[in-house]
Amino acid sequence: MVRSMTGFGRAEQTVDDKTYLVEIKSLNGKLDFYMNGVHTLSTHLWDDNWQKMVAISKFKKMPDFGTFKKGKISLQDHGDDVWFRNIRIKRL
């Protein structure tokens, strides 16, 4: 999830000997994802559309999912061995 209402996160992840550079930008509720420099997703946090997306996701049974505007982040994988490196978070 996003660390704060205004922030920037950047991480490298290696999967199957391929390294992916992922950047996540959150500014005033606008959330943008970039993978290897390509803009892949843009959405707004906490609006009606956000709540609808959470309601049909695997997180729908977690009442507080996607509601916090600051706090901790988590990294996940889907059962494969993964390595994260060069993780940086900065306030915009």
PDB file of N, CA, C and O in Angstrom:
ATOM      1  N   MET A   1       0.836  -1.174   0.000  1.00  0.00           N
ATOM      2  CA  MET A   1       0.000   0.000   0.000  1.00  0.00           C
ATOM      3  C   MET A   1       0.876   1.230   0.000  1.00  0.00           C
ATOM      4  O   MET A   1       2.100   1.116  -0.065  1.00  0.00           O
ATOM      5  N   VAL A   2       0.307   2.344   0.067  1.00  0.00           N
ATOM      6  CA  VAL A   2       1.026   3.603  -0.046  1.00  0.00           C
ATOM      7  C   VAL A   2       1.422   4.105   1.331  1.00  0.00           C
ATOM      8  O   VAL A   2       0.621   4.061   2.265  1.00  0.00           O
ATOM      9  N   ARG A   3       2.646   4.580   1.463  1.00  0.00           N
ATOM     10  CA  ARG A   3       3.168   4.998   2.749  1.00  0.00           C
ATOM     11  C   ARG A   3       2.471   6.238   3.268  1.00  0.00           C
ATOM     12  O   ARG A   3       2.151   6.295   4.455  1.00  0.00           O
ATOM     13  N   SER A   4       2.227   7.215   2.446  1.00  0.00           N
ATOM     14  CA  SER A   4       1.588   8.434   2.930  1.00  0.00           C
ATOM     15  C   SER A   4       0.775   9.054   1.814  1.00  0.00           C
ATOM     16  O   SER A   4       0.796   8.583   0.676  1.00  0.00           O
ATOM     17  N   MET A   5       0.068  10.100   2.144  1.00  0.00           N
ATOM     18  CA  MET A   5      -0.771  10.761   1.170  1.00  0.00           C
ATOM     19  C   MET A   5       0.069  11.394   0.057  1.00  0.00           C
ATOM     20  O   MET A   5      -0.392  11.491  -1.081  1.00  0.00           O
ATOM     21  N   THR A   6       1.273  11.819   0.364  1.00  0.00           N
ATOM     22  CA  THR A   6       2.166  12.349  -0.654  1.00  0.00           C
ATOM     23  C   THR A   6       3.497  11.644  -0.508  1.00  0.00           C
ATOM     24  O   THR A   6       4.223  11.878   0.458  1.00  0.00           O
ATOM     25  N   GLY A   7       3.820  10.795  -1.444  1.00  0.00           N
ATOM     26  CA  GLY A   7       5.064  10.056  -1.348  1.00  0.00           C
ATOM     27  C   GLY A   7       5.464   9.448  -2.666  1.00  0.00           C
ATOM     28  O   GLY A   7       4.711   9.454  -3.640  1.00  0.00           O
ATOM     29  N   PHE A   8       6.661   8.928  -2.669  1.00  0.00           N
ATOM     30  CA  PHE A   8       7.217   8.315  -3.859  1.00  0.00           C
ATOM     31  C   PHE A   8       7.969   7.084  -3.407  1.00  0.00           C
ATOM     32  O   PHE A   8       8.807   7.169  -2.510  1.00  0.00           O
ATOM     33  N   GLY A   9       7.690   5.947  -4.004  1.00  0.00           N
ATOM     34  CA  GLY A   9       8.399   4.729  -3.668  1.00  0.00           C
ATOM     35  C   GLY A   9       9.042   4.146  -4.909  1.00  0.00           C
ATOM     36  O   GLY A   9       8.482   4.205  -6.004  1.00  0.00           O
ATOM     37  N   ARG A  10      10.213   3.588  -4.727  1.00  0.00           N
ATOM     38  CA  ARG A  10      10.930   3.009  -5.860  1.00  0.00           C
ATOM     39  C   ARG A  10      11.600   1.740  -5.370  1.00  0.00           C
ATOM     40  O   ARG A  10      12.201   1.732  -4.296  1.00  0.00           O
ATOM     41  N   ALA A  11      11.504   0.672  -6.140  1.00  0.00           N
ATOM     42  CA  ALA A  11      12.119  -0.591  -5.737  1.00  0.00           C
ATOM     43  C   ALA A  11      12.513  -1.384  -6.971  1.00  0.00           C
ATOM     44  O   ALA A  11      11.909  -1.256  -8.036  1.00  0.00           O
ATOM     45  N   GLU A  12      13.531  -2.199  -6.801  1.00  0.00           N
ATOM     46  CA  GLU A  12      13.897  -3.153  -7.833  1.00  0.00           C
ATOM     47  C   GLU A  12      13.540  -4.536  -7.316  1.00  0.00           C
ATOM     48  O   GLU A  12      13.758  -4.849  -6.146  1.00  0.00           O
ATOM     49  N   GLN A  13      12.995  -5.353  -8.190  1.00  0.00           N
ATOM     50  CA  GLN A  13      12.622  -6.713  -7.820  1.00  0.00           C
ATOM     51  C   GLN A  13      13.169  -7.645  -8.890  1.00  0.00           C
ATOM     52  O   GLN A  13      13.062  -7.360 -10.083  1.00  0.00           O
ATOM     53  N   THR A  14      13.754  -8.754  -8.466  1.00  0.00           N
ATOM     54  CA  THR A  14      14.275  -9.744  -9.401  1.00  0.00           C
ATOM     55  C   THR A  14      13.410 -10.994  -9.348  1.00  0.00           C
ATOM     56  O   THR A  14      13.219 -11.586  -8.285  1.00  0.00           O
ATOM     57  N   VAL A  15      12.894 -11.386 -10.497  1.00  0.00           N
ATOM     58  CA  VAL A  15      12.072 -12.596 -10.626  1.00  0.00           C
ATOM     59  C   VAL A  15      12.576 -13.339 -11.855  1.00  0.00           C
ATOM     60  O   VAL A  15      12.705 -12.750 -12.928  1.00  0.00           O
ATOM     61  N   ASP A  16      12.860 -14.628 -11.705  1.00  0.00           N
ATOM     62  CA  ASP A  16      13.343 -15.446 -12.827  1.00  0.00           C
ATOM     63  C   ASP A  16      14.513 -14.771 -13.547  1.00  0.00           C
ATOM     64  O   ASP A  16      14.547 -14.710 -14.776  1.00  0.00           O
ATOM     65  N   ASP A  17      15.458 -14.271 -12.773  1.00  0.00           N
ATOM     66  CA  ASP A  17      16.652 -13.607 -13.295  1.00  0.00           C
ATOM     67  C   ASP A  17      16.352 -12.341 -14.079  1.00  0.00           C
ATOM     68  O   ASP A  17      17.227 -11.840 -14.785  1.00  0.00           O
ATOM     69  N   LYS A  18      15.147 -11.812 -13.975  1.00  0.00           N
ATOM     70  CA  LYS A  18      14.808 -10.540 -14.603  1.00  0.00           C
ATOM     71  C   LYS A  18      14.627  -9.506 -13.489  1.00  0.00           C
ATOM     72  O   LYS A  18      14.006  -9.789 -12.465  1.00  0.00           O
ATOM     73  N   THR A  19      15.168  -8.325 -13.696  1.00  0.00           N
ATOM     74  CA  THR A  19      15.033  -7.257 -12.713  1.00  0.00           C
ATOM     75  C   THR A  19      13.996  -6.260 -13.205  1.00  0.00           C
ATOM     76  O   THR A  19      14.056  -5.794 -14.343  1.00  0.00           O
ATOM     77  N   TYR A  20      13.052  -5.941 -12.341  1.00  0.00           N
ATOM     78  CA  TYR A  20      11.990  -4.994 -12.652  1.00  0.00           C
ATOM     79  C   TYR A  20      12.154  -3.771 -11.759  1.00  0.00           C
ATOM     80  O   TYR A  20      12.319  -3.899 -10.546  1.00  0.00           O
ATOM     81  N   LEU A  21      12.108  -2.605 -12.353  1.00  0.00           N
ATOM     82  CA  LEU A  21      12.129  -1.361 -11.602  1.00  0.00           C
ATOM     83  C   LEU A  21      10.696  -0.880 -11.490  1.00  0.00           C
ATOM     84  O   LEU A  21      10.040  -0.618 -12.499  1.00  0.00           O
ATOM     85  N   VAL A  22      10.214  -0.763 -10.270  1.00  0.00           N
ATOM     86  CA  VAL A  22       8.834  -0.350 -10.029  1.00  0.00           C
ATOM     87  C   VAL A  22       8.853   0.966  -9.285  1.00  0.00           C
ATOM     88  O   VAL A  22       9.549   1.113  -8.281  1.00  0.00           O
ATOM     89  N   GLU A  23       8.084   1.928  -9.782  1.00  0.00           N
ATOM     90  CA  GLU A  23       7.941   3.214  -9.118  1.00  0.00           C
ATOM     91  C   GLU A  23       6.464   3.440  -8.827  1.00  0.00           C
ATOM     92  O   GLU A  23       5.609   3.208  -9.681  1.00  0.00           O
ATOM     93  N   ILE A  24       6.179   3.890  -7.629  1.00  0.00           N
ATOM     94  CA  ILE A  24       4.814   4.192  -7.212  1.00  0.00           C
ATOM     95  C   ILE A  24       4.809   5.619  -6.713  1.00  0.00           C
ATOM     96  O   ILE A  24       5.572   5.974  -5.814  1.00  0.00           O
ATOM     97  N   LYS A  25       3.946   6.442  -7.297  1.00  0.00           N
ATOM     98  CA  LYS A  25       3.838   7.841  -6.879  1.00  0.00           C
ATOM     99  C   LYS A  25       2.441   8.098  -6.359  1.00  0.00           C
ATOM    100  O   LYS A  25       1.450   7.726  -6.988  1.00  0.00           O
ATOM    101  N   SER A  26       2.373   8.739  -5.203  1.00  0.00           N
ATOM    102  CA  SER A  26       1.099   9.114  -4.617  1.00  0.00           C
ATOM    103  C   SER A  26       1.176  10.589  -4.242  1.00  0.00           C
ATOM    104  O   SER A  26       2.011  10.992  -3.432  1.00  0.00           O
ATOM    105  N   LEU A  27       0.306  11.382  -4.836  1.00  0.00           N
ATOM    106  CA  LEU A  27       0.293  12.810  -4.558  1.00  0.00           C
ATOM    107  C   LEU A  27      -1.149  13.285  -4.513  1.00  0.00           C
ATOM    108  O   LEU A  27      -1.864  13.225  -5.513  1.00  0.00           O
ATOM    109  N   ASN A  28      -1.571  13.758  -3.348  1.00  0.00           N
ATOM    110  CA  ASN A  28      -2.932  14.269  -3.151  1.00  0.00           C
ATOM    111  C   ASN A  28      -4.002  13.269  -3.587  1.00  0.00           C
ATOM    112  O   ASN A  28      -5.014  13.653  -4.175  1.00  0.00           O
ATOM    113  N   GLY A  29      -3.778  11.995  -3.302  1.00  0.00           N
ATOM    114  CA  GLY A  29      -4.760  10.967  -3.616  1.00  0.00           C
ATOM    115  C   GLY A  29      -4.637  10.382  -5.004  1.00  0.00           C
ATOM    116  O   GLY A  29      -5.307   9.392  -5.297  1.00  0.00           O
ATOM    117  N   LYS A  30      -3.807  10.947  -5.882  1.00  0.00           N
ATOM    118  CA  LYS A  30      -3.598  10.383  -7.215  1.00  0.00           C
ATOM    119  C   LYS A  30      -2.465   9.382  -7.115  1.00  0.00           C
ATOM    120  O   LYS A  30      -1.377   9.708  -6.641  1.00  0.00           O
ATOM    121  N   LEU A  31      -2.722   8.164  -7.563  1.00  0.00           N
ATOM    122  CA  LEU A  31      -1.768   7.072  -7.468  1.00  0.00           C
ATOM    123  C   LEU A  31      -1.356   6.642  -8.873  1.00  0.00           C
ATOM    124  O   LEU A  31      -2.202   6.324  -9.708  1.00  0.00           O
ATOM    125  N   ASP A  32      -0.039   6.635  -9.125  1.00  0.00           N
ATOM    126  CA  ASP A  32       0.492   6.238 -10.428  1.00  0.00           C
ATOM    127  C   ASP A  32       1.533   5.153 -10.245  1.00  0.00           C
ATOM    128  O   ASP A  32       2.378   5.237  -9.354  1.00  0.00           O
ATOM    129  N   PHE A  33       1.473   4.135 -11.089  1.00  0.00           N
ATOM    130  CA  PHE A  33       2.435   3.032 -11.093  1.00  0.00           C
ATOM    131  C   PHE A  33       3.225   3.073 -12.396  1.00  0.00           C
ATOM    132  O   PHE A  33       2.677   3.332 -13.468  1.00  0.00           O
ATOM    133  N   TYR A  34       4.524   2.813 -12.278  1.00  0.00           N
ATOM    134  CA  TYR A  34       5.420   2.729 -13.427  1.00  0.00           C
ATOM    135  C   TYR A  34       6.211   1.437 -13.295  1.00  0.00           C
ATOM    136  O   TYR A  34       6.701   1.117 -12.212  1.00  0.00           O
ATOM    137  N   MET A  35       6.340   0.690 -14.389  1.00  0.00           N
ATOM    138  CA  MET A  35       7.181  -0.502 -14.383  1.00  0.00           C
ATOM    139  C   MET A  35       8.190  -0.361 -15.518  1.00  0.00           C
ATOM    140  O   MET A  35       7.826  -0.235 -16.687  1.00  0.00           O
ATOM    141  N   ASN A  36       9.466  -0.386 -15.142  1.00  0.00           N
ATOM    142  CA  ASN A  36      10.552  -0.191 -16.100  1.00  0.00           C
ATOM    143  C   ASN A  36      10.350   1.070 -16.926  1.00  0.00           C
ATOM    144  O   ASN A  36      10.608   1.082 -18.129  1.00  0.00           O
ATOM    145  N   GLY A  37       9.884   2.137 -16.267  1.00  0.00           N
ATOM    146  CA  GLY A  37       9.714   3.438 -16.901  1.00  0.00           C
ATOM    147  C   GLY A  37       8.431   3.626 -17.673  1.00  0.00           C
ATOM    148  O   GLY A  37       8.184   4.716 -18.189  1.00  0.00           O
ATOM    149  N   VAL A  38       7.591   2.584 -17.772  1.00  0.00           N
ATOM    150  CA  VAL A  38       6.329   2.668 -18.506  1.00  0.00           C
ATOM    151  C   VAL A  38       5.197   2.894 -17.512  1.00  0.00           C
ATOM    152  O   VAL A  38       5.048   2.142 -16.549  1.00  0.00           O
ATOM    153  N   HIS A  39       4.401   3.932 -17.748  1.00  0.00           N
ATOM    154  CA  HIS A  39       3.258   4.234 -16.892  1.00  0.00           C
ATOM    155  C   HIS A  39       2.191   3.170 -17.120  1.00  0.00           C
ATOM    156  O   HIS A  39       1.633   3.080 -18.213  1.00  0.00           O
ATOM    157  N   THR A  40       1.897   2.353 -16.086  1.00  0.00           N
ATOM    158  CA  THR A  40       1.000   1.213 -16.265  1.00  0.00           C
ATOM    159  C   THR A  40      -0.370   1.385 -15.619  1.00  0.00           C
ATOM    160  O   THR A  40      -1.323   0.703 -15.998  1.00  0.00           O
ATOM    161  N   LEU A  41      -0.479   2.292 -14.645  1.00  0.00           N
ATOM    162  CA  LEU A  41      -1.758   2.440 -13.948  1.00  0.00           C
ATOM    163  C   LEU A  41      -1.846   3.811 -13.322  1.00  0.00           C
ATOM    164  O   LEU A  41      -0.865   4.338 -12.797  1.00  0.00           O
ATOM    165  N   SER A  42      -3.038   4.385 -13.384  1.00  0.00           N
ATOM    166  CA  SER A  42      -3.316   5.636 -12.694  1.00  0.00           C
ATOM    167  C   SER A  42      -4.708   5.531 -12.097  1.00  0.00           C
ATOM    168  O   SER A  42      -5.649   5.122 -12.777  1.00  0.00           O
ATOM    169  N   THR A  43      -4.843   5.895 -10.840  1.00  0.00           N
ATOM    170  CA  THR A  43      -6.143   5.877 -10.175  1.00  0.00           C
ATOM    171  C   THR A  43      -6.123   6.901  -9.049  1.00  0.00           C
ATOM    172  O   THR A  43      -5.092   7.512  -8.767  1.00  0.00           O
ATOM    173  N   HIS A  44      -7.254   7.077  -8.422  1.00  0.00           N
ATOM    174  CA  HIS A  44      -7.348   7.981  -7.275  1.00  0.00           C
ATOM    175  C   HIS A  44      -7.712   7.164  -6.041  1.00  0.00           C
ATOM    176  O   HIS A  44      -8.618   6.331  -6.066  1.00  0.00           O
ATOM    177  N   LEU A  45      -6.999   7.422  -4.989  1.00  0.00           N
ATOM    178  CA  LEU A  45      -7.253   6.731  -3.729  1.00  0.00           C
ATOM    179  C   LEU A  45      -8.466   7.326  -3.030  1.00  0.00           C
ATOM    180  O   LEU A  45      -8.728   8.526  -3.114  1.00  0.00           O
ATOM    181  N   TRP A  46      -9.184   6.480  -2.355  1.00  0.00           N
ATOM    182  CA  TRP A  46     -10.241   6.845  -1.414  1.00  0.00           C
ATOM    183  C   TRP A  46     -11.509   7.416  -2.041  1.00  0.00           C
ATOM    184  O   TRP A  46     -12.414   7.816  -1.309  1.00  0.00           O
ATOM    185  N   ASP A  47     -11.608   7.469  -3.381  1.00  0.00           N
ATOM    186  CA  ASP A  47     -12.849   7.954  -3.979  1.00  0.00           C
ATOM    187  C   ASP A  47     -13.822   6.779  -4.169  1.00  0.00           C
ATOM    188  O   ASP A  47     -13.513   5.649  -3.791  1.00  0.00           O
ATOM    189  N   ASP A  48     -14.983   7.047  -4.747  1.00  0.00           N
ATOM    190  CA  ASP A  48     -15.995   5.994  -4.928  1.00  0.00           C
ATOM    191  C   ASP A  48     -15.474   4.850  -5.794  1.00  0.00           C
ATOM    192  O   ASP A  48     -15.745   3.684  -5.505  1.00  0.00           O
ATOM    193  N   ASN A  49     -14.736   5.168  -6.844  1.00  0.00           N
ATOM    194  CA  ASN A  49     -14.197   4.126  -7.716  1.00  0.00           C
ATOM    195  C   ASN A  49     -13.207   3.239  -6.963  1.00  0.00           C
ATOM    196  O   ASN A  49     -13.211   2.020  -7.131  1.00  0.00           O
ATOM    197  N   TRP A  50     -12.357   3.850  -6.134  1.00  0.00           N
ATOM    198  CA  TRP A  50     -11.397   3.105  -5.306  1.00  0.00           C
ATOM    199  C   TRP A  50     -12.155   2.122  -4.406  1.00  0.00           C
ATOM    200  O   TRP A  50     -11.787   0.951  -4.311  1.00  0.00           O
ATOM    201  N   GLN A  51     -13.195   2.596  -3.761  1.00  0.00           N
ATOM    202  CA  GLN A  51     -13.968   1.734  -2.860  1.00  0.00           C
ATOM    203  C   GLN A  51     -14.628   0.585  -3.622  1.00  0.00           C
ATOM    204  O   GLN A  51     -14.732  -0.524  -3.099  1.00  0.00           O
ATOM    205  N   LYS A  52     -15.070   0.842  -4.841  1.00  0.00           N
ATOM    206  CA  LYS A  52     -15.660  -0.220  -5.669  1.00  0.00           C
ATOM    207  C   LYS A  52     -14.615  -1.263  -6.051  1.00  0.00           C
ATOM    208  O   LYS A  52     -14.892  -2.462  -6.031  1.00  0.00           O
ATOM    209  N   MET A  53     -13.405  -0.801  -6.400  1.00  0.00           N
ATOM    210  CA  MET A  53     -12.345  -1.742  -6.762  1.00  0.00           C
ATOM    211  C   MET A  53     -11.979  -2.636  -5.582  1.00  0.00           C
ATOM    212  O   MET A  53     -11.792  -3.842  -5.746  1.00  0.00           O
ATOM    213  N   VAL A  54     -11.876  -2.047  -4.398  1.00  0.00           N
ATOM    214  CA  VAL A  54     -11.556  -2.839  -3.203  1.00  0.00           C
ATOM    215  C   VAL A  54     -12.687  -3.829  -2.917  1.00  0.00           C
ATOM    216  O   VAL A  54     -12.433  -4.966  -2.520  1.00  0.00           O
ATOM    217  N   ALA A  55     -13.928  -3.401  -3.118  1.00  0.00           N
ATOM    218  CA  ALA A  55     -15.091  -4.246  -2.823  1.00  0.00           C
ATOM    219  C   ALA A  55     -15.154  -5.508  -3.680  1.00  0.00           C
ATOM    220  O   ALA A  55     -15.759  -6.499  -3.271  1.00  0.00           O
ATOM    221  N   ILE A  56     -14.537  -5.486  -4.864  1.00  0.00           N
ATOM    222  CA  ILE A  56     -14.561  -6.681  -5.723  1.00  0.00           C
ATOM    223  C   ILE A  56     -13.204  -7.381  -5.748  1.00  0.00           C
ATOM    224  O   ILE A  56     -12.988  -8.298  -6.541  1.00  0.00           O
ATOM    225  N   SER A  57     -12.307  -6.953  -4.892  1.00  0.00           N
ATOM    226  CA  SER A  57     -10.963  -7.541  -4.870  1.00  0.00           C
ATOM    227  C   SER A  57     -10.864  -8.612  -3.789  1.00  0.00           C
ATOM    228  O   SER A  57     -11.806  -8.853  -3.033  1.00  0.00           O
ATOM    229  N   LYS A  58      -9.695  -9.246  -3.740  1.00  0.00           N
ATOM    230  CA  LYS A  58      -9.443 -10.245  -2.705  1.00  0.00           C
ATOM    231  C   LYS A  58      -9.343  -9.620  -1.318  1.00  0.00           C
ATOM    232  O   LYS A  58      -9.298 -10.334  -0.316  1.00  0.00           O
ATOM    233  N   PHE A  59      -9.306  -8.291  -1.257  1.00  0.00           N
ATOM    234  CA  PHE A  59      -9.182  -7.583   0.023  1.00  0.00           C
ATOM    235  C   PHE A  59     -10.533  -7.150   0.591  1.00  0.00           C
ATOM    236  O   PHE A  59     -10.579  -6.465   1.612  1.00  0.00           O
ATOM    237  N   LYS A  60     -11.616  -7.535  -0.048  1.00  0.00           N
ATOM    238  CA  LYS A  60     -12.947  -7.060   0.348  1.00  0.00           C
ATOM    239  C   LYS A  60     -13.327  -7.436   1.779  1.00  0.00           C
ATOM    240  O   LYS A  60     -14.154  -6.757   2.388  1.00  0.00           O
ATOM    241  N   LYS A  61     -12.746  -8.496   2.324  1.00  0.00           N
ATOM    242  CA  LYS A  61     -13.084  -8.911   3.697  1.00  0.00           C
ATOM    243  C   LYS A  61     -12.214  -8.213   4.740  1.00  0.00           C
ATOM    244  O   LYS A  61     -12.331  -8.492   5.933  1.00  0.00           O
ATOM    245  N   MET A  62     -11.347  -7.313   4.296  1.00  0.00           N
ATOM    246  CA  MET A  62     -10.499  -6.542   5.210  1.00  0.00           C
ATOM    247  C   MET A  62     -11.075  -5.129   5.287  1.00  0.00           C
ATOM    248  O   MET A  62     -10.807  -4.308   4.411  1.00  0.00           O
ATOM    249  N   PRO A  63     -11.856  -4.838   6.315  1.00  0.00           N
ATOM    250  CA  PRO A  63     -12.610  -3.575   6.346  1.00  0.00           C
ATOM    251  C   PRO A  63     -11.749  -2.320   6.274  1.00  0.00           C
ATOM    252  O   PRO A  63     -12.224  -1.293   5.788  1.00  0.00           O
ATOM    253  N   ASP A  64     -10.517  -2.361   6.732  1.00  0.00           N
ATOM    254  CA  ASP A  64      -9.672  -1.168   6.722  1.00  0.00           C
ATOM    255  C   ASP A  64      -8.738  -1.105   5.514  1.00  0.00           C
ATOM    256  O   ASP A  64      -7.955  -0.163   5.399  1.00  0.00           O
ATOM    257  N   PHE A  65      -8.801  -2.079   4.618  1.00  0.00           N
ATOM    258  CA  PHE A  65      -7.864  -2.104   3.496  1.00  0.00           C
ATOM    259  C   PHE A  65      -8.032  -0.861   2.633  1.00  0.00           C
ATOM    260  O   PHE A  65      -9.142  -0.508   2.235  1.00  0.00           O
ATOM    261  N   GLY A  66      -6.919  -0.212   2.354  1.00  0.00           N
ATOM    262  CA  GLY A  66      -6.920   0.936   1.456  1.00  0.00           C
ATOM    263  C   GLY A  66      -7.545   2.187   2.019  1.00  0.00           C
ATOM    264  O   GLY A  66      -7.906   3.092   1.267  1.00  0.00           O
ATOM    265  N   THR A  67      -7.679   2.258   3.338  1.00  0.00           N
ATOM    266  CA  THR A  67      -8.299   3.447   3.935  1.00  0.00           C
ATOM    267  C   THR A  67      -7.300   4.350   4.641  1.00  0.00           C
ATOM    268  O   THR A  67      -7.586   5.525   4.874  1.00  0.00           O
ATOM    269  N   PHE A  68      -6.136   3.819   4.985  1.00  0.00           N
ATOM    270  CA  PHE A  68      -5.157   4.607   5.733  1.00  0.00           C
ATOM    271  C   PHE A  68      -4.428   5.562   4.803  1.00  0.00           C
ATOM    272  O   PHE A  68      -4.105   5.215   3.667  1.00  0.00           O
ATOM    273  N   LYS A  69      -4.175   6.754   5.289  1.00  0.00           N
ATOM    274  CA  LYS A  69      -3.474   7.757   4.494  1.00  0.00           C
ATOM    275  C   LYS A  69      -2.008   7.856   4.870  1.00  0.00           C
ATOM    276  O   LYS A  69      -1.255   8.575   4.214  1.00  0.00           O
ATOM    277  N   LYS A  70      -1.588   7.160   5.899  1.00  0.00           N
ATOM    278  CA  LYS A  70      -0.177   7.006   6.192  1.00  0.00           C
ATOM    279  C   LYS A  70       0.012   5.811   7.102  1.00  0.00           C
ATOM    280  O   LYS A  70      -0.913   5.369   7.784  1.00  0.00           O
ATOM    281  N   GLY A  71       1.236   5.300   7.098  1.00  0.00           N
ATOM    282  CA  GLY A  71       1.521   4.127   7.902  1.00  0.00           C
ATOM    283  C   GLY A  71       2.606   3.292   7.268  1.00  0.00           C
ATOM    284  O   GLY A  71       3.493   3.827   6.603  1.00  0.00           O
ATOM    285  N   LYS A  72       2.550   2.009   7.462  1.00  0.00           N
ATOM    286  CA  LYS A  72       3.574   1.086   6.980  1.00  0.00           C
ATOM    287  C   LYS A  72       3.249   0.595   5.576  1.00  0.00           C
ATOM    288  O   LYS A  72       2.100   0.641   5.135  1.00  0.00           O
ATOM    289  N   ILE A  73       4.279   0.127   4.884  1.00  0.00           N
ATOM    290  CA  ILE A  73       4.083  -0.515   3.590  1.00  0.00           C
ATOM    291  C   ILE A  73       4.374  -1.999   3.744  1.00  0.00           C
ATOM    292  O   ILE A  73       4.993  -2.419   4.721  1.00  0.00           O
ATOM    293  N   SER A  74       3.936  -2.776   2.797  1.00  0.00           N
ATOM    294  CA  SER A  74       4.279  -4.196   2.794  1.00  0.00           C
ATOM    295  C   SER A  74       4.666  -4.597   1.379  1.00  0.00           C
ATOM    296  O   SER A  74       4.180  -4.031   0.400  1.00  0.00           O
ATOM    297  N   LEU A  75       5.539  -5.571   1.294  1.00  0.00           N
ATOM    298  CA  LEU A  75       5.958  -6.131   0.017  1.00  0.00           C
ATOM    299  C   LEU A  75       5.469  -7.567  -0.025  1.00  0.00           C
ATOM    300  O   LEU A  75       5.504  -8.269   0.985  1.00  0.00           O
ATOM    301  N   GLN A  76       5.018  -8.003  -1.181  1.00  0.00           N
ATOM    302  CA  GLN A  76       4.488  -9.356  -1.258  1.00  0.00           C
ATOM    303  C   GLN A  76       4.986 -10.053  -2.507  1.00  0.00           C
ATOM    304  O   GLN A  76       5.452  -9.424  -3.457  1.00  0.00           O
ATOM    305  N   ASP A  77       4.877 -11.341  -2.479  1.00  0.00           N
ATOM    306  CA  ASP A  77       5.134 -12.156  -3.658  1.00  0.00           C
ATOM    307  C   ASP A  77       3.986 -13.158  -3.758  1.00  0.00           C
ATOM    308  O   ASP A  77       3.103 -13.188  -2.901  1.00  0.00           O
ATOM    309  N   HIS A  78       4.006 -13.950  -4.777  1.00  0.00           N
ATOM    310  CA  HIS A  78       2.921 -14.906  -4.989  1.00  0.00           C
ATOM    311  C   HIS A  78       3.461 -16.331  -5.020  1.00  0.00           C
ATOM    312  O   HIS A  78       3.143 -17.113  -5.916  1.00  0.00           O
ATOM    313  N   GLY A  79       4.293 -16.656  -4.012  1.00  0.00           N
ATOM    314  CA  GLY A  79       4.776 -18.015  -3.863  1.00  0.00           C
ATOM    315  C   GLY A  79       6.123 -18.299  -4.493  1.00  0.00           C
ATOM    316  O   GLY A  79       6.648 -19.402  -4.344  1.00  0.00           O
ATOM    317  N   ASP A  80       6.695 -17.336  -5.189  1.00  0.00           N
ATOM    318  CA  ASP A  80       8.000 -17.530  -5.813  1.00  0.00           C
ATOM    319  C   ASP A  80       9.086 -16.921  -4.944  1.00  0.00           C
ATOM    320  O   ASP A  80       8.806 -16.101  -4.069  1.00  0.00           O
ATOM    321  N   ASP A  81      10.328 -17.325  -5.188  1.00  0.00           N
ATOM    322  CA  ASP A  81      11.441 -16.664  -4.534  1.00  0.00           C
ATOM    323  C   ASP A  81      11.632 -15.307  -5.200  1.00  0.00           C
ATOM    324  O   ASP A  81      11.779 -15.229  -6.419  1.00  0.00           O
ATOM    325  N   VAL A  82      11.631 -14.256  -4.417  1.00  0.00           N
ATOM    326  CA  VAL A  82      11.853 -12.906  -4.939  1.00  0.00           C
ATOM    327  C   VAL A  82      12.837 -12.187  -4.031  1.00  0.00           C
ATOM    328  O   VAL A  82      12.965 -12.506  -2.849  1.00  0.00           O
ATOM    329  N   TRP A  83      13.525 -11.218  -4.601  1.00  0.00           N
ATOM    330  CA  TRP A  83      14.456 -10.391  -3.853  1.00  0.00           C
ATOM    331  C   TRP A  83      14.128  -8.951  -4.156  1.00  0.00           C
ATOM    332  O   TRP A  83      13.884  -8.591  -5.307  1.00  0.00           O
ATOM    333  N   PHE A  84      14.120  -8.128  -3.131  1.00  0.00           N
ATOM    334  CA  PHE A  84      13.898  -6.695  -3.286  1.00  0.00           C
ATOM    335  C   PHE A  84      15.189  -5.988  -2.909  1.00  0.00           C
ATOM    336  O   PHE A  84      15.878  -6.394  -1.974  1.00  0.00           O
ATOM    337  N   ARG A  85      15.510  -4.937  -3.633  1.00  0.00           N
ATOM    338  CA  ARG A  85      16.695  -4.163  -3.293  1.00  0.00           C
ATOM    339  C   ARG A  85      16.469  -2.709  -3.693  1.00  0.00           C
ATOM    340  O   ARG A  85      15.589  -2.386  -4.491  1.00  0.00           O
ATOM    341  N   ASN A  86      17.280  -1.860  -3.118  1.00  0.00           N
ATOM    342  CA  ASN A  86      17.239  -0.435  -3.445  1.00  0.00           C
ATOM    343  C   ASN A  86      15.852   0.168  -3.247  1.00  0.00           C
ATOM    344  O   ASN A  86      15.376   0.927  -4.092  1.00  0.00           O
ATOM    345  N   ILE A  87      15.210  -0.164  -2.147  1.00  0.00           N
ATOM    346  CA  ILE A  87      13.893   0.373  -1.855  1.00  0.00           C
ATOM    347  C   ILE A  87      14.058   1.752  -1.219  1.00  0.00           C
ATOM    348  O   ILE A  87      14.742   1.906  -0.208  1.00  0.00           O
ATOM    349  N   ARG A  88      13.429   2.739  -1.821  1.00  0.00           N
ATOM    350  CA  ARG A  88      13.510   4.101  -1.310  1.00  0.00           C
ATOM    351  C   ARG A  88      12.124   4.699  -1.233  1.00  0.00           C
ATOM    352  O   ARG A  88      11.291   4.482  -2.114  1.00  0.00           O
ATOM    353  N   ILE A  89      11.884   5.440  -0.192  1.00  0.00           N
ATOM    354  CA  ILE A  89      10.617   6.156  -0.028  1.00  0.00           C
ATOM    355  C   ILE A  89      10.972   7.586   0.312  1.00  0.00           C
ATOM    356  O   ILE A  89      11.774   7.843   1.210  1.00  0.00           O
ATOM    357  N   LYS A  90      10.368   8.519  -0.414  1.00  0.00           N
ATOM    358  CA  LYS A  90      10.613   9.923  -0.088  1.00  0.00           C
ATOM    359  C   LYS A  90       9.313  10.703  -0.196  1.00  0.00           C
ATOM    360  O   LYS A  90       8.423  10.361  -0.974  1.00  0.00           O
ATOM    361  N   ARG A  91       9.228  11.728   0.581  1.00  0.00           N
ATOM    362  CA  ARG A  91       8.058  12.605   0.580  1.00  0.00           C
ATOM    363  C   ARG A  91       8.173  13.577  -0.589  1.00  0.00           C
ATOM    364  O   ARG A  91       9.226  14.178  -0.802  1.00  0.00           O
ATOM    365  N   LEU A  92       7.100  13.727  -1.337  1.00  0.00           N
ATOM    366  CA  LEU A  92       7.107  14.649  -2.480  1.00  0.00           C
ATOM    367  C   LEU A  92       6.805  16.060  -2.030  1.00  0.00           C
ATOM    368  O   LEU A  92       6.767  16.975  -2.852  1.00  0.00           O
TER     369      LEU A  92
END
